[in-house]
Each structure stands twice: as C-alpha cells, then as structure tokens.
Amino acid sequence: MGINLKVDLGAGLKLDNPVLTASGTFGFGHQYAEFIDLNRLGGFIVKGTTLEPRQGNPAPRLVETPSGMINAVGLQNPGVEDFAKYIYPTLTGFTSKVIVNISGAQVSDYVKVAEILAPLEKVSAIEVNISCPNVKGGGMSFGTSPEMAAEVTAAVRKVWPRHMMVKLTPNVTSVVQIAKAVEAAGADSVSLVNTFLAMVVDVERRKACLSTVTGGLSGPAIRPIAVRMVWQVAQAVKIPVVGLGGIMDASDALQFIMAGATAVQIGTANFIDPAASVKVVDGIEDYCRRHNVADISELRGII
Ligand SMILES: Cc1cc2nc3c(=O)[nH]c(=O)nc-3n(C[C@H](O)[C@H](O)[C@H](O)COP(=O)(O)O)c2cc1C
C-alpha cells in the first residue's frame, strides 16, 4: 500500500512528509548532510538568523536537566548577509524545503532580515521567532503580548512574499490568544513551542549553572505541555499548526499530529542522534502501515 505522507502548510509550502528539524538544533543543515540524506526530510529549519552577526552568550550556556536540557546559546550566528552569501549556496540543491528562522531585537530588524532573504528563491518559508526580547518594548519578548506579536507579524508580512510561519513562545498565560493575534496579522502557519524559561543552581558552587542565570528548557520534559498547547491552538485557529517540543521518536511525533499538528519539528533529539529526524519519518510510515492508514491526514486532529 502506498502511504501518502505529503502535507500542505498553505501559501505554497508543500512538504513530502511532515517532519522538519527545529531551529538551533540542526546548524544550517549542511553540517548534517554527512550523517543523513537531507532529502528524506520534509524540510529543515536553519539556525536563528539575525541582521548583524552575533557571538552568542558566554559559556557555560548549556546544562543537562532530568529529561531535557537548558540552553542560553543566545542566537549565535554569522548574520543574514553572510548567510545569503556563503551558506545559502550550499542549500540550493536539496528537494526538501529550506526554512530560515529569523530573529530580531526590534521590528525593523525582522523586516530587514526578511527583505534580504526574499530574493533567495530556495528559501521556501521563514519562521519568525517571536520569543526574542523587544528592546524598544522594555525588553519584553514580542511573543508574550498579542499586540507586539501582531505588530511584528504584520510588518514582516508586508515584505515577505512566500510562506510565513510564526513560532510561538510557551512562556505566556494564553498561547491561544497569541496564536489568534498572529493569524489575524497574516501568519500562514504557527509553530509551537519554543523553549520554556528555566534555571538550575549549582549548590556546591552556590551559583547559577548558566552564565545568563536563566535559559530555555527543551527535550522530553516539556513534551506533555507542548502537546497540550498544540491541541488548544489547533482548535482555535484556521491556519496549520506545526508542533514541537521533546519529540524523540515517531510515537511522540504522532501525539502532536493527533493533537492537531499538520507537521512536526525535531529539536533536542538531533543532539542525541543526528539521524533522529529520518528515523521519525520511517517510524511514521511504519505506524501507518501497521494501522492501515493510507494518508497521514487521517490522523490529524483526531483527539
Ligand atoms: C541549543 C538550542 C538552540 C536553539 N536556537 C533556536 C533559535 O535560534 N531559534 C528558535 O526559534 N528556536 C531555537 N531553539 C528552540 C528549538 O527550536 C525548539 O523550539 C525547542 O528546543 C523545543 O523543541 P525540542 O524539545 O524538540 O528541542 C533552540 C533550542 C536549542 C536546544
């Protein structure tokens, strides 16, 4: 039986299967090409890209936690001009979709990054990371206020011609409210979740484990909360939802799909096994075969 794993996220973003890799956990994609066939993925989402190059935060910026890890990498990246000039040419030969995750400290940063990426035809979509602090908005993250989230979405919408995914932070009281705000402002899809604000104390040294004190928690520890949020958002918006947070295998990915996600992203699992994402594709196909599912859409939102 031929199983159809193709999914359509709208606004021209069609994937061969629902599996993407998550930003910040898969480099710029090409680093993983020696471990896996990138064309087996629905697509890959590259590192958070900013207008100017960023060194990121000083070490220590990673700490392991029970069933997860906290990172404070701080969006280390060479900047969008460098991406366009040196990295983009390494990504144009793949059949899987290339999505660029963009970040900024003010609305105009996001807009400029999107403008620079717009002529790069093989960038099928951008994922707008609204978890960043808004320096002009008192340092509050764009994604924690419906107004700021809508403002940045609408501004990028004006300059970005292809699919625009907006990535939501879970560090809010109502993620549904933020999802609805970015949908109304022109997002083609929403992805969730980004990391949860967290911290660990080293009691022997009497210091926080991270140089920044707090960081973002990811991995299996966050999965049940992420599944709940995806389920809530999928019922509240009309645009497709992309689910992530602690997916380690196909069964975890299917939880998100059954909760309403059209596609999923694999993040922290890539650090444990660089082939995790491809194994999720194989595992979903195997599940469909075992359960006589002819089309992945039969499983979407059945909860
Ligand atoms: C080391 C690291 C770097 C990350 N960098 C970014 C980033 O640049 N932009 C972004 O939107 N999310 C970033 N994330 C968040 C992930 O894309 C993802 O949303 C989060 O880790 C939850 O998924 P997971 O539990 O499968 O890792 C990063 C996560 C980690 C662990």
Ligand as a Chemical Component Dictionary entry (heavy atoms), coordinates in Angstrom:
data_LIG
# 
_chem_comp.id                   LIG 
_chem_comp.type                 NON-POLYMER 
_chem_comp.pdbx_formal_charge   0 
_chem_comp.three_letter_code    LIG 
# 
loop_
_chem_comp_atom.comp_id 
_chem_comp_atom.atom_id 
_chem_comp_atom.alt_atom_id 
_chem_comp_atom.type_symbol 
_chem_comp_atom.charge 
_chem_comp_atom.model_Cartn_x 
_chem_comp_atom.model_Cartn_y 
_chem_comp_atom.model_Cartn_z 
_chem_comp_atom.pdbx_ordinal 
LIG C1  C1  C 0 20.689 24.807 21.504 1  
LIG C2  C2  C 0 19.344 25.320 21.042 2  
LIG C3  C3  C 0 19.282 26.426 20.202 3  
LIG C4  C4  C 0 18.052 26.924 19.758 4  
LIG N1  N1  N 0 18.009 28.011 18.933 5  
LIG C5  C5  C 0 16.809 28.453 18.468 6  
LIG C6  C6  C 0 16.739 29.537 17.543 7  
LIG O1  O1  O 0 17.756 30.084 17.104 8  
LIG N2  N2  N 0 15.510 29.967 17.138 9  
LIG C7  C7  C 0 14.360 29.371 17.584 10 
LIG O2  O2  O 0 13.270 29.776 17.183 11 
LIG N3  N3  N 0 14.393 28.323 18.429 12 
LIG C8  C8  C 0 15.587 27.855 18.883 13 
LIG N4  N4  N 0 15.626 26.783 19.740 14 
LIG C9  C9  C 0 14.363 26.155 20.183 15 
LIG C10 C10 C 0 14.071 24.881 19.377 16 
LIG O3  O3  O 0 13.956 25.140 18.008 17 
LIG C11 C11 C 0 12.772 24.218 19.894 18 
LIG O4  O4  O 0 11.703 25.124 19.779 19 
LIG C12 C12 C 0 12.867 23.768 21.344 20 
LIG O5  O5  O 0 14.146 23.257 21.636 21 
LIG C13 C13 C 0 11.807 22.719 21.698 22 
LIG O6  O6  O 0 11.926 21.556 20.903 23 
LIG P1  P1  P 0 12.777 20.260 21.367 24 
LIG O7  O7  O 0 12.321 19.924 22.766 25 
LIG O8  O8  O 0 12.446 19.206 20.361 26 
LIG O9  O9  O 0 14.213 20.661 21.338 27 
LIG C14 C14 C 0 16.847 26.276 20.197 28 
LIG C15 C15 C 0 16.916 25.154 21.024 29 
LIG C16 C16 C 0 18.136 24.666 21.452 30 
LIG C17 C17 C 0 18.153 23.442 22.330 31 
# 
loop_
_chem_comp_bond.comp_id 
_chem_comp_bond.atom_id_1 
_chem_comp_bond.atom_id_2 
_chem_comp_bond.value_order 
_chem_comp_bond.pdbx_ordinal 
LIG C1  C2  SING 1  
LIG C2  C3  SING 2  
LIG C2  C16 DOUB 3  
LIG C3  C4  DOUB 4  
LIG C4  N1  SING 5  
LIG C4  C14 SING 6  
LIG N1  C5  DOUB 7  
LIG C5  C6  SING 8  
LIG C5  C8  SING 9  
LIG C6  O1  DOUB 10 
LIG C6  N2  SING 11 
LIG N2  C7  SING 12 
LIG C7  O2  DOUB 13 
LIG C7  N3  SING 14 
LIG N3  C8  DOUB 15 
LIG C8  N4  SING 16 
LIG N4  C9  SING 17 
LIG N4  C14 SING 18 
LIG C9  C10 SING 19 
LIG C10 O3  SING 20 
LIG C10 C11 SING 21 
LIG C11 O4  SING 22 
LIG C11 C12 SING 23 
LIG C12 O5  SING 24 
LIG C12 C13 SING 25 
LIG C13 O6  SING 26 
LIG O6  P1  SING 27 
LIG P1  O7  DOUB 28 
LIG P1  O8  SING 29 
LIG P1  O9  SING 30 
LIG C14 C15 DOUB 31 
LIG C15 C16 SING 32 
LIG C16 C17 SING 33 
# 
